[in-house]
Amino acid sequence: MDAKRTLALIKLAQQGDEEAKNQLINENYPLVKSVIKRYCNKGVDYDDLFQLGCVGFVKAINHFDDSFNVQFSTYAVPMIAGEVKRFLRDDGYIKVSRAIKLQSIKIKKFIDEQQSIGKQVDIETIAEHFGIDSQEVVFALDANAYPISLSAGDSSSSDDQSTSLQDRIEDNNSTEQIIDHFVLKQLIQNLEPRERKIIIMRYYRDKTQSEIANELGVSQVQVSRLENKILDSMKSVFLNNDNV
């Protein structure tokens, strides 16, 4: 489907044309499937994942604007993935019994209450308060915890800018680095030549900001500012990922 025709259908769909919306969905099945396939090992049925992907796709239709200066597919991918990730986040990556979840909630509430009056509690204190074993306390707290995000900053980075865990994990499948390979490729292609060079040197050639600064003939501070500006620009397409 060419971009002009896609945009025309999107505008019709945004005006309430259900036929245009269904046509967009039907013609973009491969896109939805390509995004949801990486979540197939999360304990959710494929059909449910596909329905979630379609919900995200419809949100992309409803919120897309050609002033974003990106292809609709580029905008739709993080929206589709966001809907699936939101479900997994809210429903819980780790499946535990309702009783354990309730126990965890009670324990956390007790901890908050104690901290609000300036008291710090340990595992033994919590166990004594609830009349359970220390191991049960640890299990209840851990069972309801969310996994750490790969996009979380890594404070151990020796560089002046923190690096995400995802950046530091070698991934032989580059399509997993930013939702899908074509999204990253399009984002980089849309950069100005110097911006593109900085990103390639920084994230593909593993050069430090100081090395890049020497090669470009600018200060390290300037490289730092440019890098932040470029990354903010590239990430702007994902801003609605968790806010729709």
Buried (B, 14 or more C-beta within 10 A) or exposed (E): EEEEEBBEBBBBBBEEBEEBBEBBBEEBEEBBBBBBEBBEEEEBEEEEBBBBBBBBBBBBBEBBEEEEEBBBBBBBBBBBBBBBBBBBBEEBEEEBEEEBBEBBEBBBEBBEEBEEEEEEBEBEBBBEBBEBEBEBBEBBBEBBEEEEEEEEEEEEEEEEBEBBBBBEEEEEEEBBBBBBEBBBEBBBEBBEEEBBBBBEBBBEEEBBBBBBBBEBEBEBEBBBEBBEEBBEEBBEBBEBBEEB
